[in-house]
Amino acid sequence: MHSPSLRVVSPASIFNLFCLPAMDADLDLLRQYNQSLPRYTSYPTAPHFTQDVGQEAFRQMVQHSNVVSPEDPLSLYLHLPFCRQLCYYCGCHMKVTHDPARIEKYLRYLKREIDLLAPRLSSRRPVTQIHWGGGTPTLLTPAQIRDLGAHLREQFRIASDAEISIEADPRGLTEEHIAAARSVGFTRLSLGVQTFDAQVQEAINRVQPKRLTRTAVRWARAHDFDSINIDLVYGLPRQTPDTFADTLAGVLNLAPDRIALYSYAHVPSVLEHQRLIPEEALPEPTERLRLFGQALETLTGPGGYRFIGMDHFAKSDDELAVAQRKGTLRRNFQGYSTRAGADVYAFGLSGIHQLSDLYAQNAKALRAYYDAIDRSELTVYRGYRPTQEDRLRRHVIMELMCNMELSKAAVEARFGIDFDRHFEGALGRLRPLSADGLVSLDQDTITVRPSGRLLVRNIASAFDAYLHNDPTDEQPTYSESV
């Protein structure tokens, strides 16, 4: 395929693309709103979970959901935490291992955990979505992938049109891995790439020749995967607009169905291994904006992708884009989701269950995880039970994050409130963003303007009571919004 013509853009181009004027004002605006904010994969967010809500609350909620919604769909998440080596930029809950016996032990316990929870769920509930994340799920052997996939099918009723996705590292991936995943029903493949530049790869301890990614994409298409996603990261050490342009060109040549473009969050105070990245090698804030601007202009221009919001791009006929146009797009701990209304049940270390009236997280330490299963107990160790106010604010935040528009009248009818009176403080926080052209505040509708999609976390955060009710509270560390 012919490489599209790419150019290095100025920060002004980011906003010119969305009809905003004046380069200096654009940069000032992005700097002003580039704040540490939640990604709102849940509301309230995980730092607010507490051990006061644990296994008993989770058991009761599972039982309750089977009574009130015995045929509602399910989404399953499996966490496979192991990797071959540590990538210095990584923020995932992972463990490095080269011991096959350690992986095999984890899989035995993972299947036992599935066996403990599955019988508690109504057999009439179809599974419409499955995601294997990590870590590196493809660190499993092809035989292990087949075995674990078959085990899920023995325990759950998986819908014929279920979206089943797996994360893969092209390093060490074989065609047998791809064939094994397809044989147990996987339809989507997500490839970790981050960058094609050799110097940046060395700086983050993830050397991955481009040919490995090209080959993985070819295998996935040969085995009839419905969709391929590629993950990229901007703001990495030694990354420049010129080298990033080469990465973008390489990705467009592969023509994935989706692209996830994440901003590198450098928080060495939280993730000690990030201290291996020298801060002087990181792009300056203005340079980071150039990198994001390049990606935005390239992917939505020559690439022909739709900017879903925040960090996701999809082809116009992709399910993400279609769901957003229909107003049915949602977010969960795996990011944007097309399967609205499905409770998420998580298996494995650190996995988070997302039910309509409860969040619950599994143990984060292997020993605690194994001990719970040895006692024939579920592995939940903390959680959160949303209040009615939480559910109201979650609905508002998710509508803005996913569908970019909110009807006040619809919220009033659903929750029995006077919207303007109830959210007087939030609307006040939105007025400066409205003045800056990021959001429209009409009598009945709040609409994220095209330029506001860049800063949708800022818009959503206006409704986050935990950020604003007591500003003296110490806030968790979140990634920056740009």
Legacy VTK file of the C-alpha trace (Angstrom):
# vtk DataFile Version 3.0
C-alpha trace
ASCII
DATASET POLYDATA
POINTS 482 float
0.000 0.000 0.000
1.253 3.481 -0.813
2.298 5.528 2.233
0.190 8.662 2.745
1.973 11.975 2.743
2.531 13.040 6.347
3.811 16.307 7.656
4.827 17.686 11.020
2.094 20.009 12.245
2.147 23.032 14.490
0.141 23.034 17.727
-2.220 25.467 16.050
-3.203 22.797 13.541
-4.727 20.767 16.351
-7.364 23.404 16.838
-7.491 24.659 13.275
-8.706 21.182 12.389
-11.678 21.900 14.635
-12.120 25.533 13.600
-10.393 27.264 16.490
-8.231 30.334 15.817
-4.831 31.701 16.801
-1.843 29.512 17.581
-0.855 31.250 20.802
-4.387 31.064 22.145
-4.605 27.407 21.150
-1.438 26.502 23.035
-2.513 28.521 26.048
-5.875 26.784 26.017
-4.365 23.306 25.902
-1.901 24.169 28.658
-4.720 25.615 30.744
-6.848 22.494 30.508
-4.080 19.892 30.589
-4.819 18.661 34.095
-4.505 15.441 36.062
-7.987 13.933 35.675
-9.699 10.519 35.751
-10.300 8.598 32.539
-13.826 7.766 33.767
-13.834 4.090 32.914
-16.065 4.044 36.002
-17.721 6.535 38.314
-16.750 6.789 41.080
-13.239 5.812 40.042
-11.226 2.909 41.483
-9.279 4.983 44.074
-12.595 5.410 45.927
-13.085 1.650 46.352
-12.912 0.428 49.953
-12.460 -2.887 51.751
-15.689 -2.147 53.627
-17.384 -3.435 50.468
-16.071 -6.937 49.837
-17.011 -10.526 49.180
-20.344 -10.553 50.988
-21.588 -7.444 49.174
-20.477 -8.983 45.887
-22.246 -12.302 46.571
-25.452 -10.500 47.467
-25.329 -8.350 44.329
-24.724 -11.391 42.096
-27.740 -13.107 43.658
-29.864 -9.969 43.305
-28.942 -9.481 39.647
-29.952 -13.064 38.850
-33.385 -12.374 40.325
-34.096 -9.000 38.720
-32.282 -9.524 35.393
-31.928 -13.288 34.784
-31.632 -12.904 31.007
-29.552 -9.729 30.739
-26.255 -10.002 28.820
-22.852 -10.521 30.380
-19.384 -9.262 29.529
-16.382 -11.265 30.741
-12.859 -9.969 31.371
-9.893 -12.279 31.985
-6.647 -10.821 33.289
-3.467 -12.646 32.259
-0.785 -10.684 34.142
2.484 -12.185 32.907
4.982 -10.626 30.459
8.395 -11.705 29.181
10.032 -8.433 30.166
9.258 -5.087 31.737
8.417 -2.191 29.415
9.567 0.924 31.263
6.507 3.003 30.317
3.983 0.377 31.449
1.181 1.226 33.885
-0.589 -2.154 33.792
-0.851 -4.647 36.638
1.701 -7.156 35.344
4.434 -9.536 36.452
7.560 -10.589 34.561
8.186 -14.320 34.332
10.152 -16.809 32.250
8.823 -19.808 34.182
6.201 -21.845 32.271
5.221 -23.615 35.507
4.254 -20.277 37.069
1.928 -19.519 34.165
0.431 -23.014 34.252
-0.279 -22.651 37.995
-2.024 -19.331 37.428
-4.197 -20.848 34.705
-5.242 -23.697 37.029
-6.378 -21.181 39.633
-8.025 -18.967 37.016
-10.173 -21.880 35.831
-11.047 -22.719 39.442
-12.137 -19.110 39.960
-14.347 -19.349 36.861
-15.823 -22.566 38.261
-16.597 -20.834 41.571
-18.417 -17.865 40.056
-20.092 -19.205 36.906
-22.659 -21.405 38.731
-23.814 -18.335 40.695
-24.890 -16.615 37.458
-28.098 -17.362 35.622
-27.481 -19.812 32.785
-29.972 -17.797 30.731
-27.655 -14.791 30.599
-25.854 -14.719 27.225
-22.225 -13.617 27.098
-22.038 -10.903 24.446
-18.474 -9.720 25.044
-15.208 -11.312 26.213
-11.844 -9.614 26.564
-8.498 -11.112 27.556
-6.113 -8.437 28.818
-2.848 -8.275 30.636
0.039 -8.490 30.877
0.435 -10.484 27.724
-2.356 -12.993 27.033
-0.388 -14.364 24.088
2.407 -15.393 26.452
0.188 -18.451 26.844
0.948 -21.327 24.501
-1.528 -22.052 21.688
-2.650 -25.149 23.628
-3.291 -23.057 26.744
-5.319 -20.542 24.729
-7.480 -23.363 23.364
-7.906 -24.932 26.794
-8.899 -21.719 28.557
-11.207 -20.697 25.724
-12.923 -24.091 25.793
-13.300 -23.850 29.573
-15.189 -20.575 29.244
-17.526 -22.130 26.693
-18.220 -25.013 29.056
-19.249 -22.652 31.838
-21.081 -19.882 29.958
-23.606 -19.509 27.161
-21.682 -17.417 24.652
-23.793 -15.599 22.065
-23.147 -16.458 18.426
-22.423 -12.781 17.675
-20.307 -12.144 20.776
-17.392 -9.721 20.451
-14.368 -11.679 21.675
-11.039 -9.845 21.799
-7.500 -10.617 22.888
-4.467 -8.408 23.468
-1.284 -9.594 21.776
2.416 -8.760 21.783
3.879 -9.290 18.292
7.150 -10.314 19.947
6.984 -14.076 20.392
3.657 -14.319 18.592
3.265 -17.196 16.139
0.642 -18.056 13.576
-0.292 -20.978 15.837
-1.280 -18.452 18.534
-3.522 -16.667 16.034
-5.061 -19.930 14.823
-5.675 -21.087 18.393
-7.387 -17.815 19.328
-9.597 -17.952 16.252
-10.505 -21.588 16.897
-12.064 -20.707 20.276
-14.014 -17.783 18.870
-11.833 -14.678 19.080
-12.964 -12.063 16.567
-10.828 -9.056 17.491
-7.075 -8.709 17.936
-5.383 -5.800 19.707
-1.680 -5.415 18.976
0.653 -3.485 21.238
2.957 -1.386 19.054
3.494 1.948 20.895
6.142 3.119 18.373
8.062 1.898 15.331
11.123 4.046 16.070
14.147 1.979 17.141
15.608 4.638 19.471
12.317 5.097 21.290
11.897 1.323 21.540
15.304 1.038 23.187
14.463 3.853 25.609
11.310 2.068 26.792
12.878 -1.435 26.750
10.516 -2.727 24.068
12.461 -3.539 20.907
9.904 -4.657 18.335
10.871 -4.673 14.640
8.123 -3.438 12.329
8.100 -6.726 10.427
6.721 -8.508 13.514
3.673 -6.265 13.537
3.172 -6.557 9.783
3.301 -10.339 10.064
0.838 -10.411 12.972
-1.639 -8.316 10.983
-1.243 -10.605 7.957
-1.883 -13.697 10.098
-4.974 -12.150 11.709
-6.464 -11.321 8.327
-5.622 -14.738 6.934
-7.502 -16.318 9.838
-10.550 -14.076 9.316
-10.412 -11.862 12.403
-13.207 -9.291 12.141
-11.201 -6.401 13.550
-7.626 -5.382 14.308
-6.648 -2.655 16.767
-3.200 -1.104 17.148
-2.074 0.641 20.337
0.220 3.673 20.076
1.702 5.932 22.747
2.811 9.542 22.377
5.008 11.497 24.766
7.588 8.701 25.018
11.311 9.351 25.592
13.283 10.392 22.478
10.077 10.689 20.478
10.042 13.536 17.952
7.502 14.772 15.390
9.665 13.405 12.554
10.000 9.896 13.986
6.344 9.877 15.069
5.339 10.739 11.503
7.118 7.561 10.386
5.237 5.543 13.008
1.889 6.971 11.881
2.709 6.215 8.246
3.609 2.652 9.164
0.353 2.181 11.049
-1.766 3.589 8.217
-0.078 1.188 5.815
-1.380 -1.642 8.012
-4.923 -0.155 7.862
-6.176 -1.379 11.265
-9.879 -1.033 12.030
-9.166 0.842 15.261
-6.276 2.801 16.726
-5.842 3.560 20.403
-3.523 6.535 20.948
-2.511 6.850 24.593
-0.651 9.664 26.263
2.340 8.407 28.243
1.738 9.134 31.927
5.099 9.586 33.649
4.432 8.968 37.352
7.664 7.513 38.786
6.448 8.304 42.294
3.725 5.687 41.758
5.438 3.327 39.280
9.046 2.908 40.387
10.177 1.243 37.170
9.460 4.489 35.305
12.522 5.918 37.055
14.487 3.982 34.433
13.281 6.593 31.929
15.374 9.789 32.277
13.046 12.762 32.472
15.315 14.839 30.253
14.591 12.375 27.410
10.852 13.077 27.548
9.313 15.561 25.088
8.535 18.999 26.474
4.814 19.803 26.965
4.651 21.805 23.723
6.308 18.949 21.838
3.776 16.490 23.283
1.017 18.667 21.840
2.713 18.564 18.447
2.766 14.772 18.601
-0.908 14.578 19.456
-1.706 17.129 16.783
0.139 15.065 14.182
-1.819 11.980 15.081
-5.149 13.770 15.132
-4.639 15.451 11.784
-3.110 12.386 10.116
-5.601 9.810 11.340
-8.722 11.890 10.685
-7.323 13.312 7.434
-5.350 10.971 5.141
-6.157 8.014 7.363
-9.923 8.488 7.158
-10.552 7.494 10.779
-13.292 8.900 12.987
-12.096 10.458 16.242
-14.276 8.700 18.819
-12.948 10.818 21.652
-10.069 10.979 24.109
-7.674 8.401 22.656
-9.691 6.215 20.291
-9.994 6.306 16.506
-12.061 3.966 14.341
-13.023 3.517 10.723
-16.431 5.005 9.977
-18.063 1.580 9.580
-16.504 0.140 12.749
-18.848 -0.834 15.602
-17.416 1.925 17.824
-18.254 4.615 15.277
-21.678 3.120 14.563
-22.519 2.884 18.284
-21.484 6.480 18.832
-23.712 7.664 15.993
-26.606 5.678 17.484
-25.951 7.046 20.984
-25.302 3.583 22.456
-21.547 3.803 23.101
-20.427 3.102 26.687
-17.216 2.962 28.724
-15.921 0.334 31.117
-12.531 -0.609 32.519
-11.460 -1.876 29.096
-12.268 1.499 27.496
-15.029 2.237 24.990
-17.554 -0.569 24.549
-20.309 -1.249 22.041
-22.179 -3.664 24.327
-24.290 -1.346 26.463
-26.162 -2.783 29.419
-23.939 -5.813 30.019
-22.649 -6.463 33.531
-18.891 -7.062 33.484
-17.538 -10.015 35.472
-13.767 -10.142 35.844
-11.557 -13.158 36.435
-7.942 -13.098 37.465
-5.604 -10.942 39.461
-6.796 -7.325 40.021
-9.819 -7.719 37.698
-12.745 -5.349 38.352
-16.377 -6.424 38.209
-18.749 -3.693 36.999
-22.366 -4.331 37.931
-25.146 -1.770 37.776
-25.119 -1.238 41.538
-21.659 -2.438 42.566
-17.987 -2.284 41.654
-15.798 -5.055 43.064
-12.087 -5.707 42.563
-10.231 -9.003 42.847
-7.098 -9.433 44.938
-4.026 -7.703 43.523
-1.420 -10.001 45.155
-0.923 -13.526 43.828
-0.684 -15.094 47.274
-3.976 -13.550 48.417
-5.595 -14.527 45.116
-4.485 -18.159 45.424
-5.391 -18.373 49.126
-8.970 -17.227 48.483
-9.470 -19.840 45.771
-7.922 -22.550 47.965
-10.634 -21.690 50.517
-13.244 -22.002 47.709
-13.961 -18.298 48.100
-14.375 -15.578 45.512
-11.307 -13.355 45.219
-12.975 -9.936 45.702
-11.204 -7.850 48.334
-12.609 -4.328 47.906
-15.330 -2.453 46.098
-17.858 0.347 46.031
-21.648 0.496 46.150
-22.805 3.541 44.115
-25.425 5.774 45.672
-28.368 7.189 43.726
-26.368 10.403 43.348
-23.410 8.398 42.005
-25.653 6.691 39.457
-27.038 10.043 38.325
-23.594 11.555 37.869
-22.270 8.373 36.249
-25.043 8.567 33.659
-24.280 12.205 32.872
-20.512 11.625 32.652
-20.863 8.551 30.461
-23.264 10.257 28.045
-20.822 13.125 27.593
-17.750 10.876 27.348
-19.293 8.434 24.903
-21.987 10.155 22.879
-20.874 13.792 23.171
-24.375 15.064 23.902
-26.750 15.111 26.842
-30.462 15.884 26.997
-31.360 17.555 30.269
-35.013 16.578 29.850
-34.093 12.912 29.457
-32.006 13.033 32.646
-34.811 14.799 34.514
-37.339 12.176 33.399
-35.049 9.294 34.330
-33.872 10.564 37.730
-36.674 12.929 38.808
-34.548 16.049 39.251
-34.462 19.648 38.107
-31.244 19.466 36.086
-30.167 23.115 36.231
-30.852 23.365 39.952
-29.250 20.031 40.810
-26.131 20.707 38.762
-25.798 24.436 39.350
-22.166 24.022 40.412
-21.267 21.797 37.468
-22.867 24.176 34.975
-20.888 27.000 36.520
-17.688 25.022 35.995
-18.654 24.433 32.362
-19.219 28.097 31.497
-15.495 28.892 31.007
-15.207 25.835 28.746
-18.247 27.080 26.838
-16.627 30.487 26.443
-13.533 28.757 25.071
-15.602 26.913 22.457
-15.292 23.434 23.938
-18.908 22.803 24.896
-22.333 24.240 24.030
-24.752 24.917 26.880
-28.220 25.194 25.395
-31.495 25.374 27.280
-32.073 21.614 27.097
-28.856 20.172 25.675
-25.191 19.994 26.604
-23.113 19.226 23.528
-19.390 18.522 23.319
-18.182 20.602 20.394
-15.641 19.093 17.953
-12.765 20.868 19.684
-14.067 19.660 23.049
-13.470 16.035 22.102
-9.806 16.736 22.744
-10.657 17.689 26.318
-13.737 15.608 27.030
-12.285 14.493 30.374
-12.263 18.132 31.473
-15.893 18.511 30.440
-16.966 15.315 32.206
-15.026 16.220 35.351
-17.330 19.194 35.948
-19.885 16.643 37.176
-17.446 14.705 39.385
-18.526 15.385 42.951
-15.417 13.702 44.358
-13.169 16.230 42.639
-15.115 19.294 43.733
-17.083 18.726 46.934
-14.071 18.976 49.225
-11.073 20.553 47.485
-8.985 20.048 50.648
-9.107 16.267 50.159
-5.935 14.734 48.770
-6.740 13.609 45.226
-5.424 10.397 43.638
-2.772 10.632 40.929
-4.352 10.566 37.466
-2.871 10.945 34.000
-2.931 14.304 32.256
-5.922 15.057 30.045
-3.787 15.803 26.945
LINES 1 483
482 0 1 2 3 4 5 6 7 8 9 10 11 12 13 14 15 16 17 18 19 20 21 22 23 24 25 26 27 28 29 30 31 32 33 34 35 36 37 38 39 40 41 42 43 44 45 46 47 48 49 50 51 52 53 54 55 56 57 58 59 60 61 62 63 64 65 66 67 68 69 70 71 72 73 74 75 76 77 78 79 80 81 82 83 84 85 86 87 88 89 90 91 92 93 94 95 96 97 98 99 100 101 102 103 104 105 106 107 108 109 110 111 112 113 114 115 116 117 118 119 120 121 122 123 124 125 126 127 128 129 130 131 132 133 134 135 136 137 138 139 140 141 142 143 144 145 146 147 148 149 150 151 152 153 154 155 156 157 158 159 160 161 162 163 164 165 166 167 168 169 170 171 172 173 174 175 176 177 178 179 180 181 182 183 184 185 186 187 188 189 190 191 192 193 194 195 196 197 198 199 200 201 202 203 204 205 206 207 208 209 210 211 212 213 214 215 216 217 218 219 220 221 222 223 224 225 226 227 228 229 230 231 232 233 234 235 236 237 238 239 240 241 242 243 244 245 246 247 248 249 250 251 252 253 254 255 256 257 258 259 260 261 262 263 264 265 266 267 268 269 270 271 272 273 274 275 276 277 278 279 280 281 282 283 284 285 286 287 288 289 290 291 292 293 294 295 296 297 298 299 300 301 302 303 304 305 306 307 308 309 310 311 312 313 314 315 316 317 318 319 320 321 322 323 324 325 326 327 328 329 330 331 332 333 334 335 336 337 338 339 340 341 342 343 344 345 346 347 348 349 350 351 352 353 354 355 356 357 358 359 360 361 362 363 364 365 366 367 368 369 370 371 372 373 374 375 376 377 378 379 380 381 382 383 384 385 386 387 388 389 390 391 392 393 394 395 396 397 398 399 400 401 402 403 404 405 406 407 408 409 410 411 412 413 414 415 416 417 418 419 420 421 422 423 424 425 426 427 428 429 430 431 432 433 434 435 436 437 438 439 440 441 442 443 444 445 446 447 448 449 450 451 452 453 454 455 456 457 458 459 460 461 462 463 464 465 466 467 468 469 470 471 472 473 474 475 476 477 478 479 480 481
